[in-house]
Amino acid sequence: MNYFFVVNARKLKQAIFIAVAIVFAAAIVYSEQRNISVFSTGEPAAIYSVQTEKKVIALTFDISWGDKRTEPILKVLKEKGVKGATFFLSSPWSKSHPEIVDHIKKDGFEIGSHGNKHDNYSTFNEDEIRKQISTAHGILTELVGKEPNLIRMPNGDFDKRVLRIAGELGYSVVQWDTDSLDWMNIGVDKIIDRVVTKAHPGDIVLMHASDSCQQTHEALPVIIDQLRAKGYEFVTVSELIKQTEVETKPVEDQAMKQIH
C-alpha cells in the first residue's frame, strides 16, 4: 500500500510539473501572438500614455506615403479648432512633400520623427539603427527648422537596443494606448467607436494621414465632437508629457505590422 502511494505521489508531482510547464508555454505563445516580449523592469521604456486626472488627450498621426489624406485631416483640425496634435513624419516622405510639411508646421502642430527607412528597426544592427534615426533627424530638422525629440518607430517596432540608441540621440519613443485601427480601413463608425470608447485621460491615440488610410478624415470630425462632449481637451504629446509623470511600460519588442 505504501509503495502504491509513493508511486502515485511521484506521478502526481510529475503531472503537476507538466501542467505548470504547459501553462507557462501557453503564456509565452499568447505573448508571441500579441507580438510582445517584456524585458526586465528598469530597462528603457516607451511612452504609451500619462497618468493624469485631467481630461487631456493627444491625437497623433503617422505619415509615410501619399499626398491625398493629410490636407483633409489638416482641414478638419482647423475647422474644429484643434490646436494640439502631433504628426510623426517619415523623412523620405517629408523630403518628397516639403509643402505639406510646411503646412503642418504653419498650422502650429507638433512634428516628431517616424524614422527614415520604413522597416522594423529591431532587425537592424546597432550602427544601422543609429544611422536610420540620425538620417531622419537631419532631414526633418532642415525642413522644420527645429530638432524633433519625439520618435515613433516605423510599424511601432522596437527592442531595448532601439530604445537605448534613440535615448542616446535625444529622443523619447512614443507609442499609443488607443489604436484607432484606421490603418485597417475598418469603417468610419468602427474607427469612431474604438477611439471614443477607449479614450481616457492622458491617452495617446494612434491615427494615420497616409493615403492607405482612407477613412480617417471622415471619422475625425465625429471623434473630436464626441470627445469634446465628454470634456476632453486636445494637446500635443509634449504637452501631455508635461502634465504629469509619464506612465511607461517595460521595454517590449513590437511587431505590429501596421500600414503607416
TAFEN-V81539 format. One record per residue. N is the residue number from 1. PHI is phi in degrees with one decimal (none if undefined). PSI is psi in degrees with one decimal (NA if undefined). OMEGA is omega in whole degrees, -180 to 180 (* if undefined). Layout:
n	phi	psi	omega
N	PHI	PSI	OMEGA
N	PHI	PSI	OMEGA
This chain:
n	phi	psi	omega
1	none	-45.3	-180
2	-61.9	-42.6	180
3	-62.4	-39.9	177
4	-60.0	-40.7	179
5	-64.9	-43.8	-178
6	-63.3	-44.5	-180
7	-60.5	-45.2	-179
8	-69.6	-32.9	177
9	-63.9	-41.3	178
10	-65.4	-42.2	178
11	-63.7	-38.2	179
12	-64.2	-43.5	179
13	-61.4	-41.0	179
14	-65.6	-40.3	180
15	-64.2	-40.7	179
16	-63.3	-42.8	179
17	-60.7	-43.9	180
18	-63.9	-41.8	-180
19	-62.1	-43.3	179
20	-62.9	-41.5	180
21	-62.9	-39.7	179
22	-64.5	-44.4	179
23	-61.1	-43.2	180
24	-62.8	-43.9	179
25	-63.5	-39.4	179
26	-63.3	-37.5	179
27	-65.0	-38.7	179
28	-65.9	-44.5	179
29	-60.5	-41.9	179
30	-61.5	-43.3	179
31	-63.7	-40.6	-180
32	-66.5	-35.2	179
33	-65.5	-29.7	177
34	-89.1	1.1	179
35	60.5	41.6	-179
36	-130.2	130.3	173
37	-130.1	110.8	-173
38	-87.6	130.7	176
39	-94.0	-178.3	-175
40	-70.8	152.4	178
41	-63.5	145.3	-179
42	101.2	-12.4	176
43	-75.7	166.9	175
44	-57.1	152.1	-177
45	-137.8	152.8	176
46	-94.3	160.6	-179
47	-95.6	121.9	179
48	-106.9	-33.4	180
49	-169.0	177.6	175
50	-124.6	152.6	178
51	-86.6	114.8	179
52	-158.8	150.9	176
53	-92.3	-10.0	179
54	-74.1	143.0	180
55	-84.7	72.5	176
56	-117.4	145.2	-176
57	-148.0	145.4	-179
58	-111.0	118.0	172
59	-87.2	126.6	-179
60	-125.2	145.7	-177
61	-131.2	122.2	176
62	-93.2	139.7	177
63	-135.1	126.8	177
64	-132.8	-15.1	176
65	-163.9	157.5	176
66	93.1	160.3	-179
67	-133.3	17.0	-176
68	-102.5	-24.4	-170
69	-99.9	-23.9	-176
70	-67.6	-46.0	-177
71	-59.8	-44.6	177
72	-60.6	-35.5	178
73	-68.3	-42.9	178
74	-62.5	-36.7	178
75	-63.6	-43.1	179
76	-62.8	-46.1	-179
77	-60.1	-40.3	179
78	-67.6	-46.4	-179
79	-63.5	-32.9	-180
80	-88.9	-1.3	177
81	70.4	27.0	178
82	-83.8	116.9	-178
83	-95.9	-25.7	-176
84	-109.3	114.0	174
85	-159.0	156.7	-178
86	-123.7	129.8	179
87	-110.0	126.5	176
88	-101.8	113.7	-172
89	-109.7	131.9	173
90	-76.0	145.4	-174
91	-71.2	-36.6	177
92	-61.8	-41.4	178
93	-63.3	-43.1	-178
94	-61.8	-40.0	178
95	-63.8	-35.4	-178
96	-81.8	-18.0	-176
97	-134.0	57.7	-177
98	-61.7	-29.3	-179
99	-67.8	-34.4	178
100	-74.1	-39.2	175
101	-57.6	-43.4	180
102	-64.0	-36.9	178
103	-63.7	-45.5	178
104	-60.0	-43.3	-180
105	-64.4	-46.8	-178
106	-66.0	-28.2	176
107	-76.2	-4.6	174
108	86.2	13.9	-178
109	-85.5	152.5	180
110	-74.6	141.0	180
111	-120.7	123.9	176
112	-116.7	172.4	-179
113	-89.1	143.4	172
114	-118.0	24.2	177
115	79.9	-176.9	180
116	-103.4	-86.3	177
117	-66.8	130.0	-178
118	-86.8	85.3	-176
119	-150.1	174.4	179
120	-80.9	109.0	-175
121	-68.2	-19.8	178
122	-67.0	-15.2	179
123	-89.2	-7.4	-178
124	-89.1	157.5	170
125	-77.5	170.3	-172
126	-64.5	-36.8	178
127	-63.1	-39.8	-179
128	-71.0	-37.4	177
129	-59.0	-47.8	-180
130	-62.6	-40.6	-179
131	-63.7	-45.2	-177
132	-64.8	-43.6	179
133	-67.4	-42.4	-178
134	-68.0	-38.9	178
135	-61.2	-47.4	178
136	-61.6	-39.0	-179
137	-60.6	-46.0	-179
138	-63.9	-43.0	-179
139	-66.1	-47.3	-178
140	-67.0	-38.4	178
141	-60.4	-42.2	180
142	-66.4	-41.7	-177
143	-74.6	-39.8	-175
144	-89.2	-27.5	-177
145	82.2	14.7	-180
146	-152.9	139.3	-179
147	-75.2	122.8	176
148	-72.5	149.2	177
149	-128.9	6.6	175
150	-117.5	141.3	178
151	-140.0	137.4	170
152	-114.0	121.0	-175
153	-68.4	145.0	176
154	-53.4	135.7	-179
155	64.3	9.7	-177
156	65.0	22.7	-173
157	-97.9	131.8	174
158	-162.5	165.8	169
159	-135.1	-174.0	-175
160	-65.7	-27.7	177
161	-67.9	-42.8	179
162	-60.8	-44.9	-180
163	-64.7	-41.2	-180
164	-63.8	-46.9	-178
165	-66.5	-41.9	177
166	-58.5	-42.3	178
167	-63.7	-40.3	178
168	-63.6	-28.1	180
169	-91.9	8.8	174
170	88.7	17.3	-177
171	-107.2	148.1	165
172	-104.3	132.0	179
173	-87.2	124.6	-175
174	-109.8	124.2	174
175	-105.6	-135.7	-179
176	-163.2	156.7	175
177	-104.6	-29.6	178
178	-118.3	118.7	177
179	-100.0	117.8	-179
180	-68.4	-19.3	-174
181	60.1	22.6	177
182	-63.6	-25.3	180
183	-67.1	-14.0	177
184	-96.9	-4.3	-177
185	50.0	53.9	-175
186	-79.3	-5.1	-178
187	116.3	141.4	-176
188	-57.0	-48.2	-178
189	-62.6	-38.5	-180
190	-69.8	-37.6	177
191	-62.9	-46.9	179
192	-58.0	-48.9	-177
193	-62.0	-42.2	-180
194	-60.6	-47.5	-176
195	-69.1	-49.0	-174
196	-66.7	-38.7	-178
197	-78.4	-29.7	-178
198	-91.0	-18.2	-176
199	-60.3	145.3	179
200	-151.7	162.1	179
201	-55.6	131.0	180
202	83.5	10.3	-176
203	-76.0	149.4	170
204	-114.7	122.3	-175
205	-104.2	129.0	179
206	-91.7	121.3	171
207	-138.2	177.7	-176
208	-137.3	153.0	176
209	-126.1	24.0	174
210	-85.0	158.2	-176
211	-64.3	-21.6	-180
212	-68.2	-20.9	-178
213	-100.0	100.3	-167
214	-94.1	-5.0	-173
215	-118.0	-4.6	-175
216	-59.6	-47.1	-176
217	-66.4	-22.6	177
218	-82.3	-34.9	-180
219	-78.7	-30.0	-172
220	-57.9	-45.0	-179
221	-59.0	-40.1	-180
222	-70.6	-39.7	178
223	-58.3	-46.9	-180
224	-61.5	-47.9	-179
225	-61.9	-44.4	-176
226	-71.9	-36.2	177
227	-69.3	-38.8	176
228	-62.9	-39.2	179
229	-62.2	-25.3	177
230	-88.3	0.2	177
231	95.2	12.5	-178
232	-82.9	146.4	174
233	-113.3	139.5	-178
234	-95.7	128.3	-178
235	-133.8	165.8	175
236	-76.0	166.4	177
237	-61.1	-41.7	180
238	-62.2	-41.2	178
239	-66.2	-36.3	178
240	-64.0	-44.9	-180
241	-61.1	-36.2	-179
242	-69.5	-18.7	-176
243	-61.5	-40.0	-172
244	-167.1	-173.0	179
245	-65.5	134.5	-178
246	-70.3	132.8	173
247	-91.3	115.4	-179
248	-116.5	165.8	175
249	-119.9	153.1	178
250	-55.7	156.6	-178
251	-51.9	134.4	179
252	-131.0	138.8	169
253	-77.9	122.8	-179
254	-111.2	140.4	175
255	-143.8	64.8	-171
256	-68.3	-25.9	180
257	54.3	43.6	-179
258	-96.9	160.0	177
259	-94.1	107.5	-178
260	-104.0	NA	*
